[in-house]
Amino acid sequence: MHIAIVFLPSKETGKGGFLLRKIPVIFIAVFLLAGCWDQNQLNDNRLVNGISFDKAKESDQILGTVRAINIRSAGGGKFEVMDEFYETENETVAQLAVDLQDKVSGNMDVGKAFVIIVGEELAQTKGITSLVEPILRSTRGYISSRIVISEGKGHEILSLKLEDSPIVFEVDNLLTGGTKGTSIPKETTFTAWNEISDKTNDIFLPYIKKDNQNKVMLAGSALFNGDKFTGDTLTTSQTSLLLILRNELGNRALLSIKSDELSQPFTIVIDNAKTKMDVKKENGNVTCTVTANLQARIQSYYEEKPSEDLKSLNTLASKELTKKAKELTDLLIKANSDALGIAKDLSTKYPDSWNAEAWKQDYQQVTIKPKVNVEILGSNNLK
């Protein structure tokens, strides 16, 4: 099948709240190469690539927003491509879907919704189960959609205008890079819903925001208690450390070591990490010991009087990362977010005394003892 794409100029239609913009050929290929599309299939579908949910401004309803690709035949084997924007308010996701469908001719196809953005206020007050469950139960839902929490309104990110690609692809690329670099957790609508249903582990989701230039950036992760955002967030470096403590190192992780013993911080690349968690319960008191053994390389290091060998840097890095890990676990307790999954180990080791109903109160009394051991394998002149 040979396809030619005709790009429409960037402009706002001023009607129905949608935008027309240039879209790269590679973006269209995602849809067209996935199967054999005929002209009627293209003309009858709006291909939704991004969704956001927010608390409506003037009511308790949900503000639902979608970005969709409309591909129309221009004749002669050519197609016109439009990046469209729709929004509506209603009480449930199912009602939002009906309202959005009523705004377009043809089908509103959510089968390629790469990203779902939930505004922080809605995530705190309503939670996310009622938002993602209808999508997962739908025969047309995309269970591999990435789900993220946004600072402020998700709508404000989804409505951003980019000149070179749809905003959804920009967000998706950020998430892909962040996952590989262990800066954010890799969660989809399916894995998030599955973990929330488990009740022995609290999720944490990627957290994104706009900067002063209206550029989208990774801000770290959002901590959850059950299916609700606690309002507490981790930086990308804290998220990296948490993922390492969970034995979820991606391709690599960058960690900065700052100490009063150094004139400036140095950065290490974590290539390998093995973490062991041991949960014990004695006389009603729960203690969780987490030990992470890291193998690393130095990425950047400068000192006027550098260390003669790596041994002192190993000791320094281990000390500082253990300190950071303790600050991190204290924050998890404060947020009442069991992101380490202590409940899962506790319920398995001590099933007779496990009380799911009392766990969230008991969790506040858990003692977490993290220990990070760093082995720097070498870098440049350091041996």
C-alpha positions as CSV (number, residue, x, y, z in Angstrom):
1,M,0.0,0.0,0.0
2,H,1.5,3.4,-1.1
3,I,0.5,6.4,0.9
4,A,1.2,10.1,0.4
5,I,0.6,12.5,3.2
6,V,-0.5,16.2,2.7
7,F,0.3,18.4,5.7
8,L,-2.2,21.1,6.6
9,P,-0.8,24.5,7.8
10,S,-0.8,25.3,11.5
11,K,-3.9,27.1,12.5
12,E,-6.8,27.1,14.9
13,T,-10.2,26.4,13.4
14,G,-11.9,28.4,16.1
15,K,-14.7,25.9,16.1
16,G,-15.2,22.9,18.4
17,G,-11.9,23.6,20.2
18,F,-9.6,21.7,17.9
19,L,-6.3,22.5,16.2
20,L,-4.9,21.7,12.8
21,R,-1.1,21.3,12.7
22,K,1.8,19.6,10.9
23,I,2.3,16.0,11.8
24,P,5.4,13.9,10.9
25,V,5.1,11.0,8.5
26,I,6.6,8.7,11.1
27,F,3.6,9.4,13.4
28,I,1.2,8.4,10.7
29,A,3.2,5.2,10.1
30,V,2.4,4.1,13.7
31,F,-1.2,3.7,12.7
32,L,-1.0,2.8,9.0
33,L,1.7,0.2,9.3
34,A,-0.1,-1.6,12.1
35,G,-2.6,-3.1,9.7
36,C,-4.1,-2.8,6.3
37,W,-6.3,0.4,6.5
38,D,-8.7,1.1,3.7
39,Q,-10.1,4.5,2.9
40,N,-13.4,4.0,4.8
41,Q,-11.5,3.0,7.9
42,L,-9.4,6.1,7.9
43,N,-12.4,8.4,7.1
44,D,-14.6,7.0,9.8
45,N,-12.1,7.2,12.7
46,R,-10.7,9.8,15.0
47,L,-7.5,8.2,16.3
48,V,-7.2,9.4,19.9
49,N,-3.6,9.5,21.0
50,G,-3.8,11.3,24.3
51,I,-6.4,11.8,27.1
52,S,-6.5,14.0,30.2
53,F,-8.8,14.0,33.2
54,D,-9.1,17.0,35.6
55,K,-11.4,18.3,38.3
56,A,-13.8,20.7,36.6
57,K,-13.4,24.3,37.6
58,E,-16.9,25.2,38.7
59,S,-18.3,21.8,39.7
60,D,-17.5,18.3,41.1
61,Q,-17.6,16.9,37.5
62,I,-14.6,15.7,35.5
63,L,-13.1,17.7,32.7
64,G,-12.2,15.3,30.0
65,T,-9.8,16.3,27.1
66,V,-8.6,14.3,24.1
67,R,-6.1,14.9,21.4
68,A,-7.0,13.0,18.2
69,I,-5.7,12.5,14.7
70,N,-8.2,12.9,11.9
71,I,-7.0,11.4,8.6
72,R,-9.1,12.4,5.6
73,S,-8.7,11.3,2.0
74,A,-7.6,14.1,-0.3
75,G,-8.0,11.9,-3.5
76,G,-5.3,10.4,-5.6
77,G,-3.9,8.3,-2.8
78,K,-3.2,11.4,-0.6
79,F,-4.5,12.1,2.8
80,E,-5.0,15.3,4.9
81,V,-4.0,14.9,8.5
82,M,-5.4,17.0,11.3
83,D,-4.4,17.1,15.0
84,E,-7.7,17.8,16.8
85,F,-8.5,18.9,20.3
86,Y,-11.8,18.2,22.1
87,E,-13.0,18.7,25.7
88,T,-16.2,18.2,27.7
89,E,-17.4,17.9,31.3
90,N,-19.5,15.2,33.0
91,E,-19.7,13.0,36.1
92,T,-18.2,9.8,34.8
93,V,-15.7,8.6,32.2
94,A,-18.4,6.7,30.4
95,Q,-20.5,9.8,30.1
96,L,-17.5,11.8,28.9
97,A,-17.0,9.2,26.2
98,V,-20.5,9.7,25.0
99,D,-20.2,13.4,25.0
100,L,-16.9,13.4,23.1
101,Q,-18.3,11.0,20.6
102,D,-21.3,13.3,20.0
103,K,-18.8,16.1,19.0
104,V,-17.4,14.2,16.0
105,S,-18.6,12.4,12.9
106,G,-17.4,8.8,12.7
107,N,-15.8,6.8,15.6
108,M,-13.7,8.2,18.4
109,D,-11.1,5.4,18.5
110,V,-9.2,5.2,21.8
111,G,-7.3,2.1,20.8
112,K,-4.1,4.1,20.4
113,A,-4.2,6.5,23.3
114,F,-0.6,6.4,24.2
115,V,-0.8,8.7,27.3
116,I,-3.4,9.4,30.0
117,I,-2.7,12.5,32.1
118,V,-4.5,13.0,35.4
119,G,-4.4,16.4,37.0
120,E,-3.1,16.4,40.6
121,E,-6.3,17.8,42.2
122,L,-8.5,15.1,40.7
123,A,-5.9,12.4,41.5
124,Q,-6.0,13.5,45.2
125,T,-9.8,13.9,45.6
126,K,-11.3,11.2,43.3
127,G,-8.4,8.8,42.8
128,I,-7.6,7.0,39.6
129,T,-9.5,3.7,39.7
130,S,-12.8,5.1,38.5
131,L,-10.9,6.8,35.7
132,V,-8.9,3.9,34.3
133,E,-11.3,1.0,35.0
134,P,-13.8,1.9,32.3
135,I,-11.0,2.1,29.8
136,L,-9.6,-1.3,30.8
137,R,-13.0,-2.9,30.7
138,S,-13.7,-1.5,27.3
139,T,-13.1,-3.7,24.3
140,R,-11.5,-0.7,22.6
141,G,-9.3,0.4,25.5
142,Y,-5.5,0.5,25.2
143,I,-4.2,-1.3,28.3
144,S,-0.6,-0.2,27.5
145,S,-1.3,3.5,27.8
146,R,1.2,5.3,30.0
147,I,-0.5,7.0,32.9
148,V,1.0,10.1,34.6
149,I,0.1,12.7,37.1
150,S,0.6,16.4,36.2
151,E,1.3,19.4,38.3
152,G,-1.8,21.6,37.9
153,K,-4.2,20.6,35.2
154,G,-3.5,17.8,32.8
155,H,-5.6,19.7,30.3
156,E,-3.0,22.5,30.3
157,I,-0.3,20.1,29.1
158,L,-2.5,18.2,26.6
159,S,-3.6,21.5,25.0
160,L,0.0,22.7,24.4
161,K,0.9,23.6,20.8
162,L,4.1,22.2,19.3
163,E,5.3,23.0,15.8
164,D,7.1,19.8,15.0
165,S,5.1,17.0,16.6
166,P,1.9,16.3,18.6
167,I,2.3,17.0,22.3
168,V,1.3,13.4,23.1
169,F,4.4,12.2,21.2
170,E,6.6,14.7,23.1
171,V,5.3,13.3,26.5
172,D,5.6,9.7,25.3
173,N,9.2,10.3,24.3
174,L,10.0,11.9,27.7
175,L,8.5,8.9,29.5
176,T,10.4,6.4,27.4
177,G,13.7,8.2,28.1
178,G,12.9,8.6,31.7
179,T,12.1,4.9,32.1
180,K,15.4,3.8,30.4
181,G,17.3,6.2,32.7
182,T,15.5,5.0,35.9
183,S,14.2,8.5,36.5
184,I,10.5,7.5,36.6
185,P,8.6,4.2,37.1
186,K,7.3,2.3,34.1
187,E,3.6,2.1,34.7
188,T,0.7,1.5,32.3
189,T,-3.0,1.8,32.9
190,F,-3.1,-2.0,33.3
191,T,-0.1,-2.4,35.7
192,A,-1.3,0.6,37.8
193,W,-4.8,-0.8,38.1
194,N,-3.5,-4.2,38.9
195,E,-1.2,-2.9,41.7
196,I,-3.9,-0.8,43.2
197,S,-6.2,-3.9,43.3
198,D,-3.4,-5.8,45.1
199,K,-3.7,-3.8,48.4
200,T,-0.2,-4.9,49.6
201,N,1.7,-2.3,47.6
202,D,1.3,1.4,46.9
203,I,2.0,2.7,43.4
204,F,4.0,5.8,42.4
205,L,3.4,7.3,39.0
206,P,5.5,9.6,36.8
207,Y,5.0,13.3,37.6
208,I,5.2,15.9,34.8
209,K,4.9,19.6,34.6
210,K,5.3,22.7,32.4
211,D,8.3,24.9,32.8
212,N,8.3,28.7,32.3
213,Q,8.7,28.3,28.5
214,N,5.7,26.0,28.3
215,K,7.9,23.0,27.7
216,V,6.9,19.7,29.3
217,M,9.5,18.1,31.7
218,L,9.8,15.1,34.0
219,A,9.4,16.3,37.5
220,G,9.8,12.9,39.3
221,S,7.1,10.8,40.7
222,A,3.8,11.1,42.6
223,L,3.3,9.0,45.7
224,F,0.0,7.2,46.2
225,N,-1.9,5.8,49.2
226,G,-4.3,3.3,47.7
227,D,-5.7,4.8,44.5
228,K,-5.3,8.4,45.6
229,F,-2.3,10.7,45.1
230,T,-1.0,11.8,48.6
231,G,0.1,15.2,47.4
232,D,3.7,14.2,48.0
233,T,6.2,13.9,45.2
234,L,9.7,12.7,44.7
235,T,12.4,14.3,42.5
236,T,13.8,12.3,39.6
237,S,16.9,11.5,41.7
238,Q,14.8,10.3,44.6
239,T,12.7,8.2,42.2
240,S,15.9,6.7,40.8
241,L,17.0,5.7,44.3
242,L,13.5,4.3,45.1
243,L,13.5,2.2,41.9
244,I,16.9,0.8,42.8
245,L,15.7,-0.1,46.3
246,R,12.8,-1.9,44.5
247,N,15.3,-3.8,42.3
248,E,13.9,-2.0,39.2
249,L,17.0,-0.5,37.7
250,G,16.5,0.4,34.0
251,N,19.3,0.6,31.5
252,R,21.2,2.8,33.9
253,A,20.8,5.5,36.5
254,L,22.7,8.7,37.2
255,L,23.2,9.7,40.9
256,S,24.9,12.8,42.1
257,I,27.0,12.6,45.3
258,K,27.2,15.8,47.3
259,S,29.3,16.0,50.5
260,D,30.9,18.6,52.7
261,E,34.1,16.7,52.1
262,L,34.1,17.6,48.4
263,S,34.4,21.0,46.7
264,Q,31.7,20.0,44.3
265,P,29.4,17.1,43.7
266,F,30.4,14.2,41.5
267,T,28.2,12.0,39.4
268,I,28.2,8.2,39.1
269,V,26.5,5.9,36.6
270,I,24.8,2.9,38.1
271,D,25.3,-0.1,35.8
272,N,24.3,-2.9,38.1
273,A,22.2,-3.0,41.3
274,K,21.1,-5.9,43.5
275,T,18.8,-5.1,46.4
276,K,17.7,-7.4,49.2
277,M,14.8,-6.5,51.6
278,D,14.2,-8.3,54.9
279,V,11.0,-7.7,56.9
280,K,10.8,-8.8,60.5
281,K,8.1,-8.6,63.1
282,E,9.0,-8.9,66.8
283,N,6.7,-8.1,69.7
284,G,4.4,-6.3,67.3
285,N,7.1,-4.1,65.9
286,V,7.9,-4.2,62.2
287,T,11.4,-3.5,60.9
288,C,12.4,-3.5,57.3
289,T,16.0,-3.7,56.3
290,V,16.9,-2.8,52.7
291,T,20.4,-3.3,51.4
292,A,21.4,-2.2,47.9
293,N,24.7,-3.2,46.4
294,L,25.6,-1.0,43.5
295,Q,28.3,-1.2,40.8
296,A,29.1,2.2,39.3
297,R,31.3,4.3,37.1
298,I,32.2,7.9,37.6
299,Q,30.8,10.1,35.0
300,S,32.1,13.4,36.3
301,Y,34.5,14.2,39.1
302,Y,36.8,17.2,39.7
303,E,38.8,18.0,42.8
304,E,41.9,20.2,43.1
305,K,43.3,17.5,45.3
306,P,41.8,14.3,44.1
307,S,41.6,11.1,46.0
308,E,44.6,8.8,45.3
309,D,42.3,5.8,44.9
310,L,38.6,4.8,44.6
311,K,38.3,3.4,48.1
312,S,37.6,6.7,49.7
313,L,35.1,7.6,47.0
314,N,33.3,4.2,47.5
315,T,33.1,5.0,51.2
316,L,31.9,8.5,50.6
317,A,29.3,7.5,48.0
318,S,28.0,4.7,50.2
319,K,27.6,7.1,53.1
320,E,25.8,9.8,51.2
321,L,23.5,7.5,49.3
322,T,22.6,5.7,52.5
323,K,21.7,9.1,54.0
324,K,19.6,9.9,50.9
325,A,17.9,6.6,51.1
326,K,17.0,7.2,54.8
327,E,15.5,10.6,53.9
328,L,13.5,8.9,51.1
329,T,12.1,6.1,53.3
330,D,11.2,8.7,56.0
331,L,9.2,10.6,53.3
332,L,7.4,7.3,52.3
333,I,6.3,6.8,56.0
334,K,5.2,10.5,56.3
335,A,3.2,10.2,53.1
336,N,1.7,6.9,54.3
337,S,2.8,5.4,51.0
338,D,4.1,1.8,51.0
339,A,6.0,2.1,47.7
340,L,8.5,-0.5,48.8
341,G,5.8,-3.1,49.2
342,I,6.6,-3.9,52.8
343,A,3.0,-5.2,53.2
344,K,3.5,-7.8,50.6
345,D,6.5,-9.3,52.4
346,L,4.8,-9.0,55.8
347,S,1.6,-10.7,54.8
348,T,3.5,-13.5,53.2
349,K,5.9,-14.1,56.2
350,Y,3.4,-13.6,58.9
351,P,0.0,-14.6,57.5
352,D,-1.6,-15.4,60.9
353,S,-1.0,-11.9,62.3
354,W,-1.5,-10.0,59.0
355,N,-4.4,-7.4,59.3
356,A,-5.1,-5.7,56.0
357,E,-7.6,-3.3,57.6
358,A,-5.1,-2.0,60.2
359,W,-2.1,-1.9,58.0
360,K,-2.2,1.8,57.1
361,Q,-2.1,2.7,60.7
362,D,0.5,0.1,61.5
363,Y,2.7,1.3,58.6
364,Q,3.2,4.6,60.3
365,Q,5.1,2.8,63.1
366,V,7.4,0.7,60.7
367,T,11.1,1.2,61.1
368,I,12.9,1.2,57.7
369,K,16.7,0.8,57.7
370,P,18.2,1.4,54.3
371,K,21.9,0.6,53.5
372,V,23.6,1.4,50.2
373,N,27.0,0.0,49.3
374,V,28.7,1.5,46.3
375,E,31.6,-0.1,44.4
376,I,33.1,2.2,41.8
377,L,34.7,0.1,39.2
378,G,36.9,2.9,37.8
379,S,37.1,6.0,35.7
380,N,39.9,7.7,33.7
381,N,42.9,8.4,36.0
382,L,41.2,7.0,39.2
383,K,42.2,3.5,40.2
